[in-house]
């Protein structure tokens, strides 16, 4: 019970800090909105060899990929923990009786809530463009996106505590995130890629996540891609939380 209470207290505090500076939420919405307005219309012809497909199908393909892209940027949460280290916040955490794991989990859950808010808003914004998705399927898709965010956010915090420098963390994340995005089939489905590229992409866990979210947005909750995404993301998220919790605990001893 103490662990849950500590996690809730840290989560509440982090949410208060977020709500005091909502510009981060606004920035997180503006970029997806640009993609909806300026890139998604190209999908209708790009996916059909010159013959436009329906708006509904185009956005059922594009919006899930865009949500995965937003989730991938949760890895940049480590920059915030570096700022807290520099400001002495982590030092002050050392004298508190709060669980060290709760200090990490409360922050990561804040990131999950923020991302899910953005995901719901992006989905609603895409409806006037032609997107149609069942509420139940969308909720399952948000579960996958939440797992991705928890995985990447906790990993980002661990990296920030390990590297302790934005100058070191920025190039590392850019180097890692870019191929992950390209091999996840975010903008275009990997079914359009040559066989060798599809085979390479199978090693990317976020490729499975993208396929699962797309299957749900297409109205196929029983598709193999859904349980495969869960099977890949769940153990990776648990492993990331364990490793990140140990890193966080060492930093605040």
C-alpha positions in Angstrom: 0.0 0.0 0.0 2.8 2.4 0.8 4.3 1.9 -2.7 0.9 2.7 -4.3 0.4 5.7 -2.1 3.9 7.0 -2.9 3.4 6.5 -6.6 0.1 8.4 -6.4 1.7 11.3 -4.5 4.6 11.6 -7.1 2.1 11.3 -10.0 -0.1 14.1 -8.5 2.9 16.3 -8.0 4.1 15.8 -11.6 0.6 16.4 -13.0 0.4 19.7 -11.1 3.7 20.8 -12.6 2.5 19.8 -16.1 -0.8 21.7 -15.7 1.1 24.8 -14.6 2.9 24.8 -17.9 0.5 23.4 -20.5 2.6 24.7 -23.4 4.2 21.3 -23.6 0.8 19.7 -24.3 0.1 22.4 -27.0 3.4 21.7 -28.7 2.7 18.0 -28.6 -0.6 18.6 -30.5 0.6 21.1 -33.1 3.1 18.8 -34.8 0.6 15.9 -35.3 -1.9 18.5 -36.5 0.5 19.7 -39.2 0.9 16.1 -40.4 -2.9 15.7 -40.5 -3.3 18.8 -42.6 -0.2 18.7 -44.8 0.9 15.1 -45.1 -2.1 12.8 -44.7 -3.9 14.1 -47.9 -0.9 12.7 -49.9 -1.6 9.2 -48.5 -4.7 8.7 -50.6 -2.8 8.6 -53.9 0.5 7.3 -52.5 -1.1 4.1 -51.3 -3.1 3.4 -54.4 -0.7 3.9 -57.3 -2.3 7.1 -58.4 -5.9 6.2 -57.9 -7.2 7.9 -54.7 -8.6 5.7 -51.9 -11.2 6.7 -49.4 -10.5 9.2 -46.7 -11.5 6.7 -44.1 -8.9 4.1 -45.2 -6.2 6.7 -45.6 -6.6 8.0 -42.1 -7.0 4.5 -40.6 -3.5 3.8 -42.0 -1.9 7.2 -41.2 -3.3 8.2 -37.8 -2.1 5.0 -35.9 1.4 5.5 -37.3 1.4 9.1 -36.2 0.3 8.1 -32.7 3.2 5.7 -32.5 5.5 8.4 -33.7 4.3 10.7 -30.8 4.8 7.8 -28.3 8.4 7.3 -29.5 9.2 10.9 -28.5 8.5 9.9 -24.9 12.1 8.7 -24.8 13.1 12.4 -24.7 11.6 12.6 -21.1 15.2 12.0 -20.0 16.0 15.7 -20.7 13.6 16.6 -17.9 15.4 14.4 -15.3 18.7 16.0 -16.3 17.3 19.4 -15.5 16.0 18.1 -12.1 19.5 16.7 -11.4 21.0 20.1 -12.2 18.4 21.9 -10.0 19.0 19.6 -7.0 15.6 18.0 -7.1 17.0 14.5 -7.1 19.3 15.4 -4.2 16.3 16.5 -2.2 14.5 13.3 -3.0 17.3 11.4 -1.1 16.0 12.7 2.3 12.4 11.7 1.6 10.9 8.4 2.7 9.2 8.0 -0.7 9.8 4.7 -2.5 12.6 5.1 -5.1 10.6 3.1 -7.6 7.6 5.3 -7.0 9.7 8.3 -7.9 10.2 6.8 -11.3 6.8 5.3 -11.9 5.0 8.5 -10.9 6.9 10.4 -13.5 6.4 7.8 -16.2 2.6 7.6 -15.5 2.4 11.4 -15.9 4.0 10.9 -19.3 1.5 8.2 -20.2 -1.5 10.4 -19.2 -0.1 13.3 -21.2 0.4 11.1 -24.3 -3.0 9.5 -24.0 -4.6 13.0 -23.9 -2.7 13.9 -27.0 -3.8 10.6 -28.7 -7.4 11.1 -28.0 -7.3 14.7 -29.2 -5.5 13.7 -32.4 -8.1 11.0 -33.0 -10.9 13.5 -32.6 -9.2 16.0 -34.9 -8.9 13.3 -37.6 -12.7 12.5 -37.5 -13.7 15.5 -39.6 -11.0 14.4 -42.2 -12.8 11.1 -42.6 -11.4 8.8 -39.8 -13.9 6.3 -38.5 -13.0 4.0 -35.5 -15.1 2.1 -33.0 -14.7 3.4 -29.4 -13.7 -0.1 -28.1 -11.1 -0.5 -30.7 -9.7 2.9 -30.0 -9.4 2.1 -26.3 -7.5 -1.0 -27.0 -5.2 1.0 -29.3 -4.6 3.5 -26.5 -3.6 0.6 -24.3 -0.8 -0.4 -26.7 0.2 3.3 -27.0 0.3 3.6 -23.2 2.5 0.6 -23.0 4.9 2.1 -25.5 5.0 5.4 -23.6 5.7 3.6 -20.3 8.5 1.6 -21.9 10.1 4.6 -23.6 9.6 7.1 -20.8 11.2 4.9 -18.2 14.0 4.2 -20.6 14.5 7.9 -21.2 14.7 8.6 -17.5 17.3 5.9 -17.0 19.4 7.3 -19.9 19.1 10.8 -18.5 20.3 9.6 -15.0 23.2 7.7 -16.6 24.4 10.2 -19.1 23.6 13.4 -17.0 24.2 15.6 -20.0 21.9 16.9 -22.8 24.9 17.1 -25.1 25.4 13.4 -24.8 21.8 12.4 -24.7 20.5 14.3 -27.8 22.7 12.7 -30.4 22.3 9.2 -28.9 18.5 9.5 -28.9 18.4 10.9 -32.4 20.7 8.1 -33.7 18.5 5.4 -32.1 15.0 6.9 -32.7 15.4 7.7 -36.4 16.0 4.1 -37.6 13.3 2.8 -35.2 10.8 5.3 -36.8 11.8 4.3 -40.3 11.6 0.6 -39.6 8.2 0.9 -37.8 6.3 1.7 -40.9 5.0 4.9 -39.3 4.3 6.9 -42.4 3.7 4.1 -44.9 2.9 0.4 -44.2 5.9 -1.9 -44.6 3.9 -4.1 -46.8 5.0 -1.6 -49.5 8.7 -2.2 -48.7 11.0 -4.8 -50.4 11.3 -8.2 -48.8 14.7 -7.5 -47.2 13.5 -4.4 -45.5 10.4 -6.2 -44.1 12.7 -8.9 -42.7 14.9 -6.3 -41.0 11.9 -4.5 -39.6 10.8 -7.7 -37.8 13.5 -7.0 -35.3 12.0 -3.7 -34.4 9.4 -4.1 -31.6 7.7 -0.9 -32.6 6.9 -2.3 -36.0 4.7 -4.9 -34.2 3.1 -2.1 -32.2 2.3 -0.1 -35.3 0.7 -3.1 -37.0 -1.3 -3.8 -33.9 -2.6 -0.2 -33.6 -3.4 -0.1 -37.3 -5.4 -3.4 -37.0 -7.5 -1.9 -34.2 -8.1 1.3 -36.0 -9.2 -0.8 -39.0 -11.8 -2.5 -36.8 -10.0 -5.9 -36.5 -9.4 -6.4 -32.7 -9.0 -10.2 -33.3 -6.2 -9.7 -35.8 -3.0 -11.6 -34.9 -1.1 -8.3 -35.0 -2.9 -7.1 -31.9 -1.9 -10.0 -29.6 1.6 -10.1 -31.2 2.0 -6.4 -30.3 0.9 -7.1 -26.7 3.2 -10.1 -26.5 6.2 -8.0 -27.6 5.5 -4.8 -25.7 4.5 -6.2 -22.3 7.8 -8.0 -21.4 9.9 -5.2 -22.8 7.9 -2.7 -20.6 8.4 -4.8 -17.5 12.1 -5.2 -18.2 12.5 -1.4 -18.9 10.8 -0.6 -15.6 13.0 -3.0 -13.6 16.2 -1.6 -15.1 15.1 2.0 -14.9 14.0 1.6 -11.3 17.4 0.3 -10.3 19.1 3.1 -12.1 16.8 5.6 -10.4 17.2 4.0 -6.9 21.0 4.2 -7.3 20.8 7.9 -8.2 18.8 8.9 -5.1 20.6 6.9 -2.4 
